[in-house]
Amino acid sequence: MPTAKQLADIGYKTFSTSMILLTVYGGYLCSARVYQFFQRRSSERQASEEQKTSGVL
């Protein structure tokens, strides 16, 4: 039977691990959104320039 200290250590390690995983996952989601934002911005800029050049010709 585990002692109270051992149970507390297990609980602390479990909680710490879950917080680390949530932080990593949050970072992944944030970086995916930033990447998507810059990709969309780049494609909009490219479409805008194509529209300008086709209007000039």
Gaussian input, Z-matrix of N, CA and C with variables (Angstrom, degrees):
# hf/3-21g

backbone

0 1
 N
 C     1     B1
 C     2     B2     1     A1
 N     3     B3     2     A2     1     D1
 C     4     B4     3     A3     2     D2
 C     5     B5     4     A4     3     D3
 N     6     B6     5     A5     4     D4
 C     7     B7     6     A6     5     D5
 C     8     B8     7     A7     6     D6
 N     9     B9     8     A8     7     D7
 C    10    B10     9     A9     8     D8
 C    11    B11    10    A10     9     D9
 N    12    B12    11    A11    10    D10
 C    13    B13    12    A12    11    D11
 C    14    B14    13    A13    12    D12
 N    15    B15    14    A14    13    D13
 C    16    B16    15    A15    14    D14
 C    17    B17    16    A16    15    D15
 N    18    B18    17    A17    16    D16
 C    19    B19    18    A18    17    D17
 C    20    B20    19    A19    18    D18
 N    21    B21    20    A20    19    D19
 C    22    B22    21    A21    20    D20
 C    23    B23    22    A22    21    D21
 N    24    B24    23    A23    22    D22
 C    25    B25    24    A24    23    D23
 C    26    B26    25    A25    24    D24
 N    27    B27    26    A26    25    D25
 C    28    B28    27    A27    26    D26
 C    29    B29    28    A28    27    D27
 N    30    B30    29    A29    28    D28
 C    31    B31    30    A30    29    D29
 C    32    B32    31    A31    30    D30
 N    33    B33    32    A32    31    D31
 C    34    B34    33    A33    32    D32
 C    35    B35    34    A34    33    D33
 N    36    B36    35    A35    34    D34
 C    37    B37    36    A36    35    D35
 C    38    B38    37    A37    36    D36
 N    39    B39    38    A38    37    D37
 C    40    B40    39    A39    38    D38
 C    41    B41    40    A40    39    D39
 N    42    B42    41    A41    40    D40
 C    43    B43    42    A42    41    D41
 C    44    B44    43    A43    42    D42
 N    45    B45    44    A44    43    D43
 C    46    B46    45    A45    44    D44
 C    47    B47    46    A46    45    D45
 N    48    B48    47    A47    46    D46
 C    49    B49    48    A48    47    D47
 C    50    B50    49    A49    48    D48
 N    51    B51    50    A50    49    D49
 C    52    B52    51    A51    50    D50
 C    53    B53    52    A52    51    D51
 N    54    B54    53    A53    52    D52
 C    55    B55    54    A54    53    D53
 C    56    B56    55    A55    54    D54
 N    57    B57    56    A56    55    D55
 C    58    B58    57    A57    56    D56
 C    59    B59    58    A58    57    D57
 N    60    B60    59    A59    58    D58
 C    61    B61    60    A60    59    D59
 C    62    B62    61    A61    60    D60
 N    63    B63    62    A62    61    D61
 C    64    B64    63    A63    62    D62
 C    65    B65    64    A64    63    D63
 N    66    B66    65    A65    64    D64
 C    67    B67    66    A66    65    D65
 C    68    B68    67    A67    66    D66
 N    69    B69    68    A68    67    D67
 C    70    B70    69    A69    68    D68
 C    71    B71    70    A70    69    D69
 N    72    B72    71    A71    70    D70
 C    73    B73    72    A72    71    D71
 C    74    B74    73    A73    72    D72
 N    75    B75    74    A74    73    D73
 C    76    B76    75    A75    74    D74
 C    77    B77    76    A76    75    D75
 N    78    B78    77    A77    76    D76
 C    79    B79    78    A78    77    D77
 C    80    B80    79    A79    78    D78
 N    81    B81    80    A80    79    D79
 C    82    B82    81    A81    80    D80
 C    83    B83    82    A82    81    D81
 N    84    B84    83    A83    82    D82
 C    85    B85    84    A84    83    D83
 C    86    B86    85    A85    84    D84
 N    87    B87    86    A86    85    D85
 C    88    B88    87    A87    86    D86
 C    89    B89    88    A88    87    D87
 N    90    B90    89    A89    88    D88
 C    91    B91    90    A90    89    D89
 C    92    B92    91    A91    90    D90
 N    93    B93    92    A92    91    D91
 C    94    B94    93    A93    92    D92
 C    95    B95    94    A94    93    D93
 N    96    B96    95    A95    94    D94
 C    97    B97    96    A96    95    D95
 C    98    B98    97    A97    96    D96
 N    99    B99    98    A98    97    D97
 C   100   B100    99    A99    98    D98
 C   101   B101   100   A100    99    D99
 N   102   B102   101   A101   100   D100
 C   103   B103   102   A102   101   D101
 C   104   B104   103   A103   102   D102
 N   105   B105   104   A104   103   D103
 C   106   B106   105   A105   104   D104
 C   107   B107   106   A106   105   D105
 N   108   B108   107   A107   106   D106
 C   109   B109   108   A108   107   D107
 C   110   B110   109   A109   108   D108
 N   111   B111   110   A110   109   D109
 C   112   B112   111   A111   110   D110
 C   113   B113   112   A112   111   D111
 N   114   B114   113   A113   112   D112
 C   115   B115   114   A114   113   D113
 C   116   B116   115   A115   114   D114
 N   117   B117   116   A116   115   D115
 C   118   B118   117   A117   116   D116
 C   119   B119   118   A118   117   D117
 N   120   B120   119   A119   118   D118
 C   121   B121   120   A120   119   D119
 C   122   B122   121   A121   120   D120
 N   123   B123   122   A122   121   D121
 C   124   B124   123   A123   122   D122
 C   125   B125   124   A124   123   D123
 N   126   B126   125   A125   124   D124
 C   127   B127   126   A126   125   D125
 C   128   B128   127   A127   126   D126
 N   129   B129   128   A128   127   D127
 C   130   B130   129   A129   128   D128
 C   131   B131   130   A130   129   D129
 N   132   B132   131   A131   130   D130
 C   133   B133   132   A132   131   D131
 C   134   B134   133   A133   132   D132
 N   135   B135   134   A134   133   D133
 C   136   B136   135   A135   134   D134
 C   137   B137   136   A136   135   D135
 N   138   B138   137   A137   136   D136
 C   139   B139   138   A138   137   D137
 C   140   B140   139   A139   138   D138
 N   141   B141   140   A140   139   D139
 C   142   B142   141   A141   140   D140
 C   143   B143   142   A142   141   D141
 N   144   B144   143   A143   142   D142
 C   145   B145   144   A144   143   D143
 C   146   B146   145   A145   144   D144
 N   147   B147   146   A146   145   D145
 C   148   B148   147   A147   146   D146
 C   149   B149   148   A148   147   D147
 N   150   B150   149   A149   148   D148
 C   151   B151   150   A150   149   D149
 C   152   B152   151   A151   150   D150
 N   153   B153   152   A152   151   D151
 C   154   B154   153   A153   152   D152
 C   155   B155   154   A154   153   D153
 N   156   B156   155   A155   154   D154
 C   157   B157   156   A156   155   D155
 C   158   B158   157   A157   156   D156
 N   159   B159   158   A158   157   D157
 C   160   B160   159   A159   158   D158
 C   161   B161   160   A160   159   D159
 N   162   B162   161   A161   160   D160
 C   163   B163   162   A162   161   D161
 C   164   B164   163   A163   162   D162
 N   165   B165   164   A164   163   D163
 C   166   B166   165   A165   164   D164
 C   167   B167   166   A166   165   D165
 N   168   B168   167   A167   166   D166
 C   169   B169   168   A168   167   D167
 C   170   B170   169   A169   168   D168

   B1=1.4598
   B2=1.5344
   B3=1.3450
   B4=1.4631
   B5=1.5296
   B6=1.3081
   B7=1.4580
   B8=1.5328
   B9=1.3100
   B10=1.4727
   B11=1.5252
   B12=1.3350
   B13=1.4686
   B14=1.5286
   B15=1.3280
   B16=1.4685
   B17=1.5310
   B18=1.3270
   B19=1.4694
   B20=1.5240
   B21=1.3221
   B22=1.4630
   B23=1.5218
   B24=1.3349
   B25=1.4679
   B26=1.5265
   B27=1.3224
   B28=1.4723
   B29=1.5312
   B30=1.3255
   B31=1.4584
   B32=1.5160
   B33=1.3301
   B34=1.4637
   B35=1.5281
   B36=1.3234
   B37=1.4697
   B38=1.5293
   B39=1.3140
   B40=1.4655
   B41=1.5213
   B42=1.3121
   B43=1.4636
   B44=1.5255
   B45=1.3240
   B46=1.4568
   B47=1.5284
   B48=1.3087
   B49=1.4638
   B50=1.5241
   B51=1.3114
   B52=1.4621
   B53=1.5281
   B54=1.3262
   B55=1.4673
   B56=1.5257
   B57=1.3250
   B58=1.4624
   B59=1.5228
   B60=1.3342
   B61=1.4604
   B62=1.5238
   B63=1.3340
   B64=1.4595
   B65=1.5228
   B66=1.3195
   B67=1.4605
   B68=1.5247
   B69=1.3159
   B70=1.4709
   B71=1.5213
   B72=1.3234
   B73=1.4575
   B74=1.5339
   B75=1.3210
   B76=1.4613
   B77=1.5178
   B78=1.3112
   B79=1.4648
   B80=1.5186
   B81=1.3283
   B82=1.4692
   B83=1.5304
   B84=1.3274
   B85=1.4621
   B86=1.5269
   B87=1.3186
   B88=1.4613
   B89=1.5245
   B90=1.3156
   B91=1.4576
   B92=1.5361
   B93=1.3215
   B94=1.4634
   B95=1.5234
   B96=1.3324
   B97=1.4692
   B98=1.5236
   B99=1.3253
   B100=1.4621
   B101=1.5248
   B102=1.3224
   B103=1.4623
   B104=1.5281
   B105=1.3206
   B106=1.4690
   B107=1.5268
   B108=1.3318
   B109=1.4547
   B110=1.5274
   B111=1.3376
   B112=1.4563
   B113=1.5314
   B114=1.3275
   B115=1.4639
   B116=1.5292
   B117=1.3292
   B118=1.4597
   B119=1.5240
   B120=1.3304
   B121=1.4594
   B122=1.5273
   B123=1.3180
   B124=1.4574
   B125=1.5288
   B126=1.3323
   B127=1.4669
   B128=1.5315
   B129=1.3398
   B130=1.4653
   B131=1.5239
   B132=1.3121
   B133=1.4633
   B134=1.5381
   B135=1.3185
   B136=1.4612
   B137=1.5349
   B138=1.3142
   B139=1.4621
   B140=1.5208
   B141=1.3220
   B142=1.4614
   B143=1.5265
   B144=1.3237
   B145=1.4646
   B146=1.5225
   B147=1.3299
   B148=1.4612
   B149=1.5148
   B150=1.3144
   B151=1.4576
   B152=1.5285
   B153=1.3214
   B154=1.4602
   B155=1.5376
   B156=1.3403
   B157=1.4620
   B158=1.5159
   B159=1.3237
   B160=1.4527
   B161=1.5423
   B162=1.3222
   B163=1.4664
   B164=1.5140
   B165=1.3230
   B166=1.4687
   B167=1.5210
   B168=1.3155
   B169=1.4724
   B170=1.4534
   A1=108.88
   A2=117.28
   A3=118.92
   A4=111.86
   A5=114.27
   A6=119.28
   A7=109.48
   A8=115.10
   A9=120.04
   A10=110.66
   A11=116.60
   A12=120.20
   A13=110.28
   A14=116.53
   A15=119.98
   A16=110.48
   A17=117.26
   A18=120.27
   A19=111.15
   A20=115.87
   A21=119.71
   A22=110.81
   A23=117.13
   A24=120.81
   A25=111.25
   A26=116.50
   A27=120.71
   A28=110.10
   A29=116.41
   A30=120.22
   A31=111.96
   A32=116.97
   A33=121.48
   A34=110.69
   A35=116.70
   A36=120.68
   A37=111.00
   A38=116.80
   A39=120.70
   A40=110.27
   A41=116.54
   A42=120.89
   A43=110.87
   A44=117.35
   A45=121.27
   A46=111.31
   A47=115.73
   A48=120.01
   A49=111.11
   A50=116.73
   A51=119.20
   A52=110.86
   A53=117.84
   A54=120.59
   A55=110.91
   A56=117.53
   A57=120.74
   A58=109.72
   A59=117.40
   A60=120.71
   A61=111.50
   A62=117.19
   A63=120.02
   A64=111.47
   A65=117.46
   A66=121.20
   A67=110.99
   A68=116.81
   A69=120.78
   A70=110.16
   A71=117.38
   A72=121.11
   A73=110.84
   A74=117.04
   A75=120.75
   A76=111.57
   A77=117.11
   A78=120.93
   A79=111.93
   A80=115.58
   A81=119.68
   A82=110.41
   A83=117.17
   A84=120.16
   A85=111.33
   A86=116.41
   A87=120.84
   A88=110.54
   A89=117.51
   A90=120.00
   A91=110.97
   A92=117.56
   A93=120.22
   A94=110.37
   A95=117.41
   A96=120.78
   A97=111.26
   A98=116.66
   A99=120.58
   A100=109.85
   A101=117.40
   A102=121.54
   A103=110.45
   A104=116.21
   A105=121.31
   A106=110.42
   A107=116.72
   A108=121.05
   A109=111.13
   A110=117.08
   A111=120.08
   A112=111.99
   A113=117.70
   A114=120.18
   A115=110.21
   A116=117.31
   A117=121.53
   A118=110.26
   A119=116.44
   A120=120.82
   A121=110.96
   A122=116.60
   A123=121.11
   A124=110.91
   A125=117.12
   A126=119.49
   A127=110.90
   A128=117.59
   A129=119.81
   A130=111.19
   A131=116.70
   A132=120.72
   A133=109.94
   A134=115.85
   A135=120.06
   A136=110.25
   A137=117.93
   A138=121.35
   A139=110.36
   A140=116.96
   A141=121.15
   A142=110.90
   A143=116.53
   A144=119.80
   A145=111.43
   A146=117.32
   A147=119.97
   A148=110.80
   A149=116.38
   A150=120.98
   A151=110.21
   A152=117.58
   A153=121.45
   A154=110.08
   A155=116.60
   A156=119.87
   A157=111.45
   A158=119.22
   A159=120.38
   A160=110.26
   A161=117.31
   A162=121.46
   A163=111.54
   A164=117.93
   A165=122.34
   A166=109.89
   A167=117.64
   A168=120.53
   A169=110.51
   D1=125.78
   D2=-178.91
   D3=-70.63
   D4=148.09
   D5=178.68
   D6=-79.34
   D7=171.74
   D8=179.63
   D9=-63.07
   D10=-37.50
   D11=179.58
   D12=-65.36
   D13=-42.25
   D14=179.54
   D15=-64.34
   D16=-41.08
   D17=177.51
   D18=-63.63
   D19=-40.06
   D20=178.40
   D21=-65.17
   D22=-41.18
   D23=178.24
   D24=-63.41
   D25=-42.56
   D26=178.81
   D27=-63.69
   D28=-44.36
   D29=178.68
   D30=-62.45
   D31=-41.88
   D32=179.69
   D33=-63.78
   D34=-45.71
   D35=-179.69
   D36=-64.65
   D37=-39.70
   D38=178.52
   D39=-64.73
   D40=-45.64
   D41=179.30
   D42=-63.39
   D43=-44.93
   D44=-179.75
   D45=-61.66
   D46=-42.86
   D47=179.31
   D48=-63.46
   D49=-42.44
   D50=-179.62
   D51=-66.23
   D52=-36.61
   D53=177.86
   D54=-67.49
   D55=-38.40
   D56=177.11
   D57=-63.33
   D58=-45.18
   D59=-179.75
   D60=-63.91
   D61=-40.21
   D62=177.67
   D63=-64.96
   D64=-38.10
   D65=178.35
   D66=-65.47
   D67=-43.83
   D68=178.56
   D69=-63.69
   D70=-43.73
   D71=179.79
   D72=-64.75
   D73=-40.93
   D74=176.80
   D75=-62.38
   D76=-40.50
   D77=176.38
   D78=-63.07
   D79=-39.76
   D80=177.38
   D81=-63.08
   D82=-46.37
   D83=-179.62
   D84=-62.80
   D85=-41.01
   D86=179.95
   D87=-64.51
   D88=-45.62
   D89=-178.99
   D90=-67.50
   D91=-33.23
   D92=176.84
   D93=-65.15
   D94=-40.54
   D95=178.07
   D96=-65.25
   D97=-42.16
   D98=179.82
   D99=-64.07
   D100=-43.55
   D101=178.05
   D102=-60.59
   D103=-45.18
   D104=179.33
   D105=-61.64
   D106=-41.20
   D107=179.19
   D108=-60.50
   D109=-47.80
   D110=-178.68
   D111=-68.98
   D112=-33.86
   D113=176.24
   D114=-64.83
   D115=-45.21
   D116=179.65
   D117=-63.52
   D118=-42.86
   D119=179.82
   D120=-62.82
   D121=-40.37
   D122=179.17
   D123=-65.85
   D124=-43.47
   D125=-179.15
   D126=-68.49
   D127=-35.95
   D128=176.77
   D129=-66.23
   D130=-40.03
   D131=178.44
   D132=-64.31
   D133=-41.98
   D134=179.93
   D135=-65.19
   D136=-42.07
   D137=178.81
   D138=-65.33
   D139=-37.58
   D140=178.71
   D141=-64.49
   D142=-42.76
   D143=178.99
   D144=-67.40
   D145=-36.97
   D146=177.17
   D147=-64.92
   D148=-37.61
   D149=179.03
   D150=-67.29
   D151=-39.33
   D152=179.12
   D153=-64.51
   D154=-46.10
   D155=-177.37
   D156=-68.52
   D157=-34.22
   D158=179.40
   D159=-72.63
   D160=-28.08
   D161=177.57
   D162=-74.02
   D163=-29.17
   D164=-179.31
   D165=-73.88
   D166=-37.85
   D167=-177.74
   D168=-72.32

